[in-house]
Amino acid sequence: MIIAISVVAFILAIILYSCYVSVVKNANTAREALSGIDVQLRKRYDLIPNVLTIAKKFMEHENDLFEKIVMLRTQAHNCKSGTKEKFEAESQLDTQMKSLMVNVENYPQLKSDETMLQAMRTYNEVEENISAARRFYNSALTQLRNSIQIFPGSLFASCAGDTSDFSYFETDPASKAPIDASKYL
Amino acid sequence: MSKDLNKVQNKVFSSEFKSFCKKQFSKDMKSLEEERKKALLFALAISLGITIGFLSVFFLFGEYASSDMKNGMLASYVFFVAFSWIPINKYKKKSKNTIMPKLLAFVGDFQFVDTYNKRSSIVNYVNSLSLFGKYNSIDIDDVLEGTYNNINVSIAEICLKDKYTNSDNEKRESIVFDGVLLSFKSFKKFKTRTVVKSEHIKIFKNAKQVNLEDPDFEKIYDVESEDQIEARYLVTPAFMNRMVEYSRSNKTGKITVSFENENVNIAVHSTKNWFDVPILKPATDVSIYKGILFDLILILKIIDALKMDQNIGM
């Protein structure tokens, strides 16, 4: 009888321990994914001043847009990573940068400038990397949430550390709105 | 200028193609046909002669011969039969090097490469890839190189085997991969290795499973990478969608894709004999050349289907 109880207790201990390990691992992966986004965003922060410096030479009537981008860059940079505020600021910065790229079309000299072209290519590459990092983060966060919300992993939710600040990256409502093609034709 | 493979395919299967071939290559075809007949006759004569010779020796002296002698005779028989195939291989090679370069121009500036001279570089390249499981022998059949829609493409028909000796000391081999390896430079830059495969086996060290968002894609493929972010940078939702679409309309066999050595490498798993010149068909039969062109079109269509020839960032 004692042996049977010991065996059951031992198996139970192993199950609980593997749940604990999985929760801690998932929490660390989510943090790693979050820092992955920060690394990519850092690249974007570094690139924005370069893009603006080149653009300013040719785009004399876009000072409002430049100021807005600089302000949003500072705001996004100062927000705590993984928070909704940070994602919102990033999303707004992204929208403004996109409108800058669209406005470049109105300046033929700038459009054909080799340094600007290179900067735009690099910017697009960084954007693709940011999007990849966000997808990794969302996937890691789903795994973490599943592991701490489903029993018996929920018993170890506190071992994952403070996860209240983790939120999914979602696109801003403006980008979900239907596009009026006639504006561009 | 970009090529529309569907248009090329329609052209190849039109009646004009046959008359075009007959008109352009009638002289080459006739001389090849002469060579084919000679090669076939030579192979048949040698094989038949050697078979009759060896069978007679076996019947007359078989009971006096030791097992070592019998094995030696069998080995020399195989050697002579293989020798009789030399003219056939020569004919196949000549056929690919005289008529095919002009016909391959329909698709791009492709040409068959001498596999004997290029063997070591191909072997080194295949060995550097993480696409395949464990193997210790590489057979290289046809190799084509050329440009398609401004991308330099290499196509190699290879067979990878794992040769081993089992516990009963018997030599065995298992085929690890049989098919076509397609390689070309990637538009996207990457530093680590990422493999998209349809088997759920781990094939390279330091690789981690990448869980992706598309459930349809996840059902068919498995992604392994050394870098989770880079894997998602390469395997975008649009790319996953294209992979699923390709898998559904599969015309070649299942595919495995790897991003490494700055290249995209696509392994097409298929036991079909690609780019083959059948010895029993007359060299004047246009369907031989159609078949080779069609094989090339099928392979290049993978690039089109996955939109690998466009720098669209997706």
Interface residues (C-beta under 8 A of the other chain):
Chain A: A33 G36 Q40 N124 E125 E128 N129 S131 A132 A133 R135 F136 N138 S139 Q143
Chain B: K188 K189 N211 L212 E213 Q228 I229 E230 A231 R232 Y233 T236 G313
